[in-house]
């Protein structure tokens, strides 16, 4: 038996909204044999725009039972039957959530008439309930009311049952089928084409725009995990509605996938990626010559098109590094803007310091240059050579002077000990502390993958 369900609600996600009306048509595989409908008091005001859409007002539901009063009857109609709805994940998430609040644990198979219609009735201009029903001649005099939409869905489902010559419905109900949990606008073929390899995957909206980028050790398994469970939160419901296509990029290793994900999030700025968007070099060490001819080495916020001698993620990190350089090369803390008060200079040579003019510009500027050279020499230059996407290639990630230069794939037989030659085979990428630290940490954990290079 099938339970064809339609609900009206106060909003788009279950955990912060209520049900205002529910209708259930029990279908025996041939026709509707039982009908149930009721208004429901959601316990909150119905937004004005939803009142205008559905025609259900606060006055209409003021005397209606709350969902807890009808939960037992709703549960008895649904449990043991197949839950059918147009965009089933929406209706099912609401009903399951509110049944759970009332003490009932709904466990049943689901069928989505949106997904089934795309398979059984291909080529339609639209698969929204109203437009689809209009195209195939199903009338609905109570659009956006639970009973009217449930009856229209039941009539559509009867047509789908009678037209399913390729057993799409049977396939969707198989125990291990993923059809029930896929987003309504996502064709199964996008899942079938995914490889079980490391890489990066992209979720696209109806216009092809990338709305999410993810990385995985196993692309196929990770993508499937996005659609598991019954999270009724607003973020997930909105996320699922936007997924129309999936593309992917295979990578040789998990580390390559992690770095590629970071690069792609910065490049594409996807709507649903929250993390990593702000991970960047926000500060830098800069040099400039003051009016007296002294070179200054200071920490400042990084600006577009500027060329710092070193980059860092925060002001604190930059000032800590600069303090070490001041101590190691006997620089002036006042000229480096570390000491900003009017007290005497705290330099080890305070009486002969550059800030008082006692140290010559030539001598002091030489110390600044040596500190910059020492900083660069201390930054590592090396490559990570690891597995490739195919047997005859290796993945290669290059760190040059402490920054990610780029990555790519090289021949299995290529020697990777020449920096200039190696750079010709790699694609340069913008770097940040997060990416650099991932590579350096990986090199420390797996030292046999590290290839030392002379900068």
PAZA-994009 format. One record per residue (C-alpha): residue number from 1; residue in one letter; x, y, z. Coordinates in steps of 0.05 Angstrom, whole numbers, plus 5000, padded with zeros to 4 digits. Each point is the difference from the previous one (the first is absolute). Example, Ala and Ser with C-alpha at 12.3 -4.5 7.8 and 13.67 -1.06 7.14 Angstrom:
% residues 2
{rec 1,'A',{5246,4910,5156}}
{rec 2,'S',{5027,5069,4987}}
//
This chain:
% residues 455
{rec 1,'X',{5000,5000,5000}}
{rec 2,'X',{5022,5071,4986}}
{rec 3,'X',{4987,5061,5044}}
{rec 4,'X',{4999,5062,4955}}
{rec 5,'X',{5013,5061,5043}}
{rec 6,'X',{4997,5074,4992}}
{rec 7,'X',{5009,5053,5054}}
{rec 8,'X',{4997,5075,5007}}
{rec 9,'X',{5048,5033,5048}}
{rec 10,'X',{5020,5067,5031}}
{rec 11,'X',{5070,4997,4968}}
{rec 12,'X',{5052,4960,4962}}
{rec 13,'X',{5033,4957,5054}}
{rec 14,'X',{4971,4955,5053}}
{rec 15,'X',{5039,5017,5063}}
{rec 16,'X',{4977,5072,5002}}
{rec 17,'X',{4932,4997,4967}}
{rec 18,'X',{4932,4966,5009}}
{rec 19,'X',{4951,4962,4958}}
{rec 20,'X',{4935,5037,4984}}
{rec 21,'X',{4964,4946,4960}}
{rec 22,'X',{5012,4927,4982}}
{rec 23,'X',{4965,4954,4951}}
{rec 24,'X',{5013,4925,4989}}
{rec 25,'X',{4973,4957,4944}}
{rec 26,'X',{5008,4925,5010}}
{rec 27,'X',{5012,4968,4932}}
{rec 28,'X',{4997,4925,4988}}
{rec 29,'X',{5040,5001,4936}}
{rec 30,'X',{4938,5011,4957}}
{rec 31,'X',{4960,5055,5033}}
{rec 32,'X',{4990,5041,5063}}
{rec 33,'X',{4963,4959,5052}}
{rec 34,'X',{5002,5047,5060}}
{rec 35,'X',{5007,5075,5011}}
{rec 36,'X',{5020,5041,5060}}
{rec 37,'X',{5008,5075,5008}}
{rec 38,'X',{5001,5050,5056}}
{rec 39,'X',{5021,5071,5015}}
{rec 40,'X',{5054,5004,5054}}
{rec 41,'X',{5014,5055,5050}}
{rec 42,'X',{5075,5012,4991}}
{rec 43,'X',{5006,5038,5066}}
{rec 44,'X',{5031,5061,4964}}
{rec 45,'X',{4974,5054,4954}}
{rec 46,'X',{4997,4983,4926}}
{rec 47,'X',{5041,5050,4960}}
{rec 48,'X',{4958,5046,4957}}
{rec 49,'X',{5031,4977,4935}}
{rec 50,'X',{4984,4927,5016}}
{rec 51,'X',{4929,5019,5018}}
{rec 52,'X',{4995,5032,4932}}
{rec 53,'X',{5030,4939,4966}}
{rec 54,'X',{4958,4946,5034}}
{rec 55,'X',{4938,5038,5023}}
{rec 56,'X',{5009,4971,5070}}
{rec 57,'X',{4995,5056,5051}}
{rec 58,'X',{5014,5005,5074}}
{rec 59,'X',{4925,5002,5013}}
{rec 60,'X',{4989,4935,4962}}
{rec 61,'X',{5051,4961,5043}}
{rec 62,'X',{4984,5033,5066}}
{rec 63,'X',{4949,4946,5017}}
{rec 64,'X',{5036,4943,4964}}
{rec 65,'X',{5035,4946,5041}}
{rec 66,'X',{5075,5005,5012}}
{rec 67,'X',{5041,4947,4964}}
{rec 68,'X',{5010,4959,5064}}
{rec 69,'X',{4924,4987,5002}}
{rec 70,'X',{4999,4971,4930}}
{rec 71,'X',{5069,4967,5003}}
{rec 72,'X',{4974,4931,5018}}
{rec 73,'X',{4951,4998,4942}}
{rec 74,'X',{5052,5027,4951}}
{rec 75,'X',{5051,4949,5024}}
{rec 76,'X',{4951,4942,4993}}
{rec 77,'X',{4986,5021,4928}}
{rec 78,'X',{5073,5006,4981}}
{rec 79,'X',{5037,4945,5039}}
{rec 80,'X',{5006,4937,4958}}
{rec 81,'X',{4982,5036,4935}}
{rec 82,'X',{5045,5032,4948}}
{rec 83,'X',{5004,5076,5010}}
{rec 84,'X',{4987,5035,4933}}
{rec 85,'X',{5004,5074,4987}}
{rec 86,'X',{5020,5051,4948}}
{rec 87,'X',{5070,5019,5025}}
{rec 88,'X',{4995,4946,5053}}
{rec 89,'X',{5059,5022,5043}}
{rec 90,'X',{4964,5065,5018}}
{rec 91,'X',{4934,4969,5022}}
{rec 92,'X',{5033,4940,5032}}
{rec 93,'X',{5049,5043,5040}}
{rec 94,'X',{4942,5042,5029}}
{rec 95,'X',{4955,4941,5016}}
{rec 96,'X',{5056,4958,5030}}
{rec 97,'X',{5026,5058,5042}}
{rec 98,'X',{4932,5018,5029}}
{rec 99,'X',{4980,4927,5011}}
{rec 100,'X',{5065,4992,5038}}
{rec 101,'X',{4983,5060,5044}}
{rec 102,'X',{4934,4965,5015}}
{rec 103,'X',{5035,4935,5019}}
{rec 104,'X',{4993,4961,4935}}
{rec 105,'X',{5059,4972,4961}}
{rec 106,'X',{4980,4997,4926}}
{rec 107,'X',{5039,4948,4960}}
{rec 108,'X',{4977,4989,4929}}
{rec 109,'X',{5024,4998,4928}}
{rec 110,'X',{4992,5063,4958}}
{rec 111,'X',{4984,5015,4927}}
{rec 112,'X',{5008,5068,4967}}
{rec 113,'X',{4952,5015,4943}}
{rec 114,'X',{5047,5055,4975}}
{rec 115,'X',{5056,4950,4990}}
{rec 116,'X',{4954,4946,4973}}
{rec 117,'X',{4968,5049,4951}}
{rec 118,'X',{5067,5020,4972}}
{rec 119,'X',{5014,4926,4985}}
{rec 120,'X',{4932,4975,4978}}
{rec 121,'X',{4975,5064,4967}}
{rec 122,'X',{5063,5031,4970}}
{rec 123,'X',{5001,5063,4958}}
{rec 124,'X',{4950,5042,5040}}
{rec 125,'X',{5010,5075,5002}}
{rec 126,'X',{4995,5001,5076}}
{rec 127,'X',{4993,4949,5056}}
{rec 128,'X',{4968,5045,5052}}
{rec 129,'X',{4934,4970,5021}}
{rec 130,'X',{4955,5054,4971}}
{rec 131,'X',{5035,5006,4932}}
{rec 132,'X',{5010,4925,4992}}
{rec 133,'X',{4927,4985,5015}}
{rec 134,'X',{4978,5054,4951}}
{rec 135,'X',{5044,4968,4945}}
{rec 136,'X',{4971,4931,5009}}
{rec 137,'X',{4928,5021,5012}}
{rec 138,'X',{4991,4991,5075}}
{rec 139,'X',{4955,5053,5030}}
{rec 140,'X',{5009,5030,5069}}
{rec 141,'X',{4948,5049,5024}}
{rec 142,'X',{5034,5008,5069}}
{rec 143,'X',{5072,5015,4982}}
{rec 144,'X',{5045,5013,5061}}
{rec 145,'X',{4951,4966,5046}}
{rec 146,'X',{5019,4933,5029}}
{rec 147,'X',{4938,4961,4976}}
{rec 148,'X',{5002,5029,4930}}
{rec 149,'X',{5074,4987,4991}}
{rec 150,'X',{4996,4930,5031}}
{rec 151,'X',{4943,4981,4952}}
{rec 152,'X',{5040,5027,4940}}
{rec 153,'X',{5062,4962,5023}}
{rec 154,'X',{4958,4937,5008}}
{rec 155,'X',{4974,5006,4929}}
{rec 156,'X',{5071,5013,4975}}
{rec 157,'X',{5025,4940,5039}}
{rec 158,'X',{4947,4955,4968}}
{rec 159,'X',{5023,5023,4932}}
{rec 160,'X',{5073,4986,5019}}
{rec 161,'X',{4982,4930,5024}}
{rec 162,'X',{4964,4985,4935}}
{rec 163,'X',{5056,5030,4957}}
{rec 164,'X',{5060,4969,5035}}
{rec 165,'X',{5020,4950,4947}}
{rec 166,'X',{5073,5001,5023}}
{rec 167,'X',{4985,4985,5074}}
{rec 168,'X',{5028,5066,5026}}
{rec 169,'X',{4954,4997,5060}}
{rec 170,'X',{5021,4930,5019}}
{rec 171,'X',{5073,5019,4993}}
{rec 172,'X',{4991,5062,5044}}
{rec 173,'X',{4970,4957,5055}}
{rec 174,'X',{5056,4949,5002}}
{rec 175,'X',{5031,4997,5069}}
{rec 176,'X',{5068,5027,4979}}
{rec 177,'X',{4973,5052,4951}}
{rec 178,'X',{5025,5071,5009}}
{rec 179,'X',{4943,5029,4959}}
{rec 180,'X',{4959,5015,5062}}
{rec 181,'X',{5051,5046,5031}}
{rec 182,'X',{5028,5037,4939}}
{rec 183,'X',{4981,5074,4991}}
{rec 184,'X',{4937,5006,4957}}
{rec 185,'X',{5035,5036,4943}}
{rec 186,'X',{5061,4954,4996}}
{rec 187,'X',{5001,4946,4947}}
{rec 188,'X',{5026,4933,5024}}
{rec 189,'X',{5050,4997,4942}}
{rec 190,'X',{5042,5054,5034}}
{rec 191,'X',{5010,4953,5060}}
{rec 192,'X',{5014,4939,4956}}
{rec 193,'X',{5057,5035,4964}}
{rec 194,'X',{5039,5018,5063}}
{rec 195,'X',{5065,4962,5012}}
{rec 196,'X',{5022,4969,5066}}
{rec 197,'X',{5066,5039,4998}}
{rec 198,'X',{5029,5062,5035}}
{rec 199,'X',{4979,5066,4970}}
{rec 200,'X',{4956,5061,5001}}
{rec 201,'X',{4925,5002,4984}}
{rec 202,'X',{4956,5058,4979}}
{rec 203,'X',{4925,5009,5012}}
{rec 204,'X',{4967,5044,4947}}
{rec 205,'X',{4933,5036,5000}}
{rec 206,'X',{4948,5002,4944}}
{rec 207,'X',{5042,5051,4962}}
{rec 208,'X',{5064,4959,5006}}
{rec 209,'X',{5031,5046,5052}}
{rec 210,'X',{5043,4966,5053}}
{rec 211,'X',{4966,5007,5068}}
{rec 212,'X',{5044,4953,5040}}
{rec 213,'X',{5070,4970,4994}}
{rec 214,'X',{5022,4941,5042}}
{rec 215,'X',{5060,4953,5004}}
{rec 216,'X',{5002,4926,5013}}
{rec 217,'X',{5044,4938,5006}}
{rec 218,'X',{4943,4964,4965}}
{rec 219,'X',{4958,5048,4958}}
{rec 220,'X',{4942,4952,4989}}
{rec 221,'X',{4993,4983,5074}}
{rec 222,'X',{5008,5071,5024}}
{rec 223,'X',{4948,5029,4953}}
{rec 224,'X',{4950,4946,5020}}
{rec 225,'X',{5011,5019,5073}}
{rec 226,'X',{4973,5070,4987}}
{rec 227,'X',{4931,4970,4985}}
{rec 228,'X',{4996,4951,5058}}
{rec 229,'X',{4959,5014,5062}}
{rec 230,'X',{4938,5042,5012}}
{rec 231,'X',{5029,5067,5024}}
{rec 232,'X',{4941,5048,4999}}
{rec 233,'X',{5040,5064,5010}}
{rec 234,'X',{4992,5060,4954}}
{rec 235,'X',{5072,4997,4975}}
{rec 236,'X',{4996,4928,4976}}
{rec 237,'X',{4931,5008,4969}}
{rec 238,'X',{5024,5061,4961}}
{rec 239,'X',{5063,4964,4981}}
{rec 240,'X',{4963,4939,4972}}
{rec 241,'X',{4953,5043,4958}}
{rec 242,'X',{5058,5032,4963}}
{rec 243,'X',{5035,4937,4977}}
{rec 244,'X',{4985,4985,4927}}
{rec 245,'X',{5066,4972,4974}}
{rec 246,'X',{5066,4972,5026}}
{rec 247,'X',{5068,5003,4968}}
{rec 248,'X',{5067,4978,5027}}
{rec 249,'X',{5076,5004,4992}}
{rec 250,'X',{5042,4939,5019}}
{rec 251,'X',{5063,5012,5040}}
{rec 252,'X',{5058,4954,5013}}
{rec 253,'X',{4997,5005,5076}}
{rec 254,'X',{4959,5027,5057}}
{rec 255,'X',{5050,5057,5009}}
{rec 256,'X',{4992,5020,4927}}
{rec 257,'X',{4924,5000,5011}}
{rec 258,'X',{5006,5043,5062}}
{rec 259,'X',{5042,5052,4964}}
{rec 260,'X',{4957,4999,4938}}
{rec 261,'X',{4937,5010,5043}}
{rec 262,'X',{5032,5061,5034}}
{rec 263,'X',{5020,5030,4932}}
{rec 264,'X',{4931,4988,4970}}
{rec 265,'X',{4963,5030,5059}}
{rec 266,'X',{5040,5063,4991}}
{rec 267,'X',{4991,5000,4925}}
{rec 268,'X',{4926,4984,4997}}
{rec 269,'X',{4975,5028,5067}}
{rec 270,'X',{4942,4949,5004}}
{rec 271,'X',{4937,5019,5036}}
{rec 272,'X',{4999,4942,5049}}
{rec 273,'X',{5074,4997,5018}}
{rec 274,'X',{5006,5036,5067}}
{rec 275,'X',{5070,4980,5021}}
{rec 276,'X',{5066,5019,4967}}
{rec 277,'X',{4972,5062,4967}}
{rec 278,'X',{5038,5044,5050}}
{rec 279,'X',{5064,4959,5004}}
{rec 280,'X',{5052,5046,4969}}
{rec 281,'X',{5064,5039,5010}}
{rec 282,'X',{4971,5062,5032}}
{rec 283,'X',{5066,5032,5022}}
{rec 284,'X',{5070,5006,4973}}
{rec 285,'X',{5071,5023,5017}}
{rec 286,'X',{5016,5062,4958}}
{rec 287,'X',{5063,5041,4989}}
{rec 288,'X',{5002,5074,4983}}
{rec 289,'X',{5052,5055,5006}}
{rec 290,'X',{4983,5058,5047}}
{rec 291,'X',{5019,5073,4989}}
{rec 292,'X',{5067,4991,5035}}
{rec 293,'X',{5019,4942,4954}}
{rec 294,'X',{4990,4944,5051}}
{rec 295,'X',{4966,4936,4975}}
{rec 296,'X',{4940,4983,5041}}
{rec 297,'X',{4975,4929,5010}}
{rec 298,'X',{4928,5001,5025}}
{rec 299,'X',{4936,4958,5005}}
{rec 300,'X',{4940,5028,4964}}
{rec 301,'X',{4934,4978,4973}}
{rec 302,'X',{5008,4971,4931}}
{rec 303,'X',{4973,5041,4943}}
{rec 304,'X',{4984,4981,4929}}
{rec 305,'X',{5059,5001,4952}}
{rec 306,'X',{5049,5009,5058}}
{rec 307,'X',{5065,4959,5004}}
{rec 308,'X',{5017,4981,5071}}
{rec 309,'X',{5066,4965,5015}}
{rec 310,'X',{4961,4950,5041}}
{rec 311,'X',{4926,4986,5013}}
{rec 312,'X',{4964,4979,5063}}
{rec 313,'X',{4928,4986,5019}}
{rec 314,'X',{4994,5048,5059}}
{rec 315,'X',{5031,5062,5031}}
{rec 316,'X',{5021,4960,5061}}
{rec 317,'X',{5037,4949,4957}}
{rec 318,'X',{5035,5056,4961}}
{rec 319,'X',{5021,5038,5062}}
{rec 320,'X',{5027,4937,5033}}
{rec 321,'X',{5042,4985,4938}}
{rec 322,'X',{5025,5071,4997}}
{rec 323,'X',{5019,4998,5074}}
{rec 324,'X',{5044,4939,4986}}
{rec 325,'X',{5034,5036,4942}}
{rec 326,'X',{5013,5061,5044}}
{rec 327,'X',{5034,4956,5052}}
{rec 328,'X',{5040,4959,4950}}
{rec 329,'X',{5025,5058,4957}}
{rec 330,'X',{5002,5055,5053}}
{rec 331,'X',{4948,5043,4964}}
{rec 332,'X',{4967,5061,5030}}
{rec 333,'X',{4932,4984,5031}}
{rec 334,'X',{4979,5072,4991}}
{rec 335,'X',{5017,5002,4925}}
{rec 336,'X',{4964,4933,4994}}
{rec 337,'X',{4938,5030,5035}}
{rec 338,'X',{5002,4947,5054}}
{rec 339,'X',{5016,5051,5054}}
{rec 340,'X',{4952,5059,4991}}
{rec 341,'X',{5007,5037,5066}}
{rec 342,'X',{5045,5060,5014}}
{rec 343,'X',{5045,4962,5049}}
{rec 344,'X',{5073,4986,4985}}
{rec 345,'X',{5012,4949,4945}}
{rec 346,'X',{5003,4928,5026}}
{rec 347,'X',{5051,4979,4948}}
{rec 348,'X',{5063,4965,5026}}
{rec 349,'X',{5038,5059,4970}}
{rec 350,'X',{4952,5053,5023}}
{rec 351,'X',{5054,5053,5009}}
{rec 352,'X',{5027,4989,4930}}
{rec 353,'X',{4933,4983,4966}}
{rec 354,'X',{4974,5022,4933}}
{rec 355,'X',{4939,5033,5031}}
{rec 356,'X',{5046,5051,5032}}
{rec 357,'X',{5040,5009,4937}}
{rec 358,'X',{5064,4972,5031}}
{rec 359,'X',{5001,4938,4955}}
{rec 360,'X',{5013,5016,4926}}
{rec 361,'X',{4947,4986,4948}}
{rec 362,'X',{5050,4957,4962}}
{rec 363,'X',{5014,4954,5059}}
{rec 364,'X',{4928,4996,5023}}
{rec 365,'X',{4973,4986,4930}}
{rec 366,'X',{5050,4943,4993}}
{rec 367,'X',{4970,4968,5063}}
{rec 368,'X',{4930,5008,4970}}
{rec 369,'X',{5022,4966,4936}}
{rec 370,'X',{5034,4944,5038}}
{rec 371,'X',{4937,4988,5041}}
{rec 372,'X',{4958,4994,4936}}
{rec 373,'X',{5051,4953,4969}}
{rec 374,'X',{5002,4959,5064}}
{rec 375,'X',{4924,4997,5001}}
{rec 376,'X',{4998,4973,4929}}
{rec 377,'X',{5055,4949,5014}}
{rec 378,'X',{4962,4974,5060}}
{rec 379,'X',{4938,4987,4958}}
{rec 380,'X',{5000,4930,4970}}
{rec 381,'X',{5000,4983,4926}}
{rec 382,'X',{4979,4929,4986}}
{rec 383,'X',{4952,4956,4961}}
{rec 384,'X',{4951,4946,5021}}
{rec 385,'X',{5001,4943,4950}}
{rec 386,'X',{4944,4950,5008}}
{rec 387,'X',{4950,4956,4962}}
{rec 388,'X',{4968,5026,4937}}
{rec 389,'X',{4932,4989,4968}}
{rec 390,'X',{5030,4946,4955}}
{rec 391,'X',{5054,4948,5007}}
{rec 392,'X',{5049,5038,4955}}
{rec 393,'X',{4998,5067,5037}}
{rec 394,'X',{5015,5031,5067}}
{rec 395,'X',{4967,5058,5035}}
{rec 396,'X',{5048,5057,5018}}
{rec 397,'X',{4990,5059,5048}}
{rec 398,'X',{5054,5054,5003}}
{rec 399,'X',{5015,5044,5060}}
{rec 400,'X',{5048,5057,4982}}
{rec 401,'X',{5029,5043,5055}}
{rec 402,'X',{4945,4980,5048}}
{rec 403,'X',{4942,5012,4953}}
{rec 404,'X',{4960,4954,4956}}
{rec 405,'X',{5023,5013,4929}}
{rec 406,'X',{4954,4951,4966}}
{rec 407,'X',{4984,4928,4984}}
{rec 408,'X',{4987,4952,4944}}
{rec 409,'X',{5019,4932,4971}}
{rec 410,'X',{5066,4977,4973}}
{rec 411,'X',{5025,4937,4965}}
{rec 412,'X',{5015,4940,5043}}
{rec 413,'X',{5070,5001,4971}}
{rec 414,'X',{5015,5074,5007}}
{rec 415,'X',{5055,5023,5048}}
{rec 416,'X',{4971,5053,5046}}
{rec 417,'X',{5065,5029,5028}}
{rec 418,'X',{5006,5061,4954}}
{rec 419,'X',{4957,5059,5024}}
{rec 420,'X',{4997,5038,4934}}
{rec 421,'X',{4983,4937,4960}}
{rec 422,'X',{4948,4978,5051}}
{rec 423,'X',{4964,5067,4998}}
{rec 424,'X',{4989,4992,4925}}
{rec 425,'X',{4956,4940,5014}}
{rec 426,'X',{4959,5029,5056}}
{rec 427,'X',{4941,5049,5002}}
{rec 428,'X',{5012,5060,5046}}
{rec 429,'X',{4945,5013,5052}}
{rec 430,'X',{4987,5055,5050}}
{rec 431,'X',{5024,4979,5070}}
{rec 432,'X',{4978,5013,5071}}
{rec 433,'X',{5022,4978,5069}}
{rec 434,'X',{4947,4945,5002}}
{rec 435,'X',{5025,4967,4936}}
{rec 436,'X',{5074,5009,5017}}
{rec 437,'X',{4991,4969,5068}}
{rec 438,'X',{4963,4940,4971}}
{rec 439,'X',{5059,4985,4954}}
{rec 440,'X',{5053,5012,5053}}
{rec 441,'X',{4963,4956,5050}}
{rec 442,'X',{4993,4946,4948}}
{rec 443,'X',{5075,5003,4986}}
{rec 444,'X',{5015,4993,5074}}
{rec 445,'X',{4953,4940,5006}}
{rec 446,'X',{5024,4966,4936}}
{rec 447,'X',{5074,5021,4992}}
{rec 448,'X',{5013,4947,4947}}
{rec 449,'X',{4955,5038,4952}}
{rec 450,'X',{5041,5064,5007}}
{rec 451,'X',{5050,5021,4947}}
{rec 452,'X',{5048,5054,5023}}
{rec 453,'X',{5015,5054,4948}}
{rec 454,'X',{5049,5058,4997}}
{rec 455,'X',{4964,5067,4991}}
//
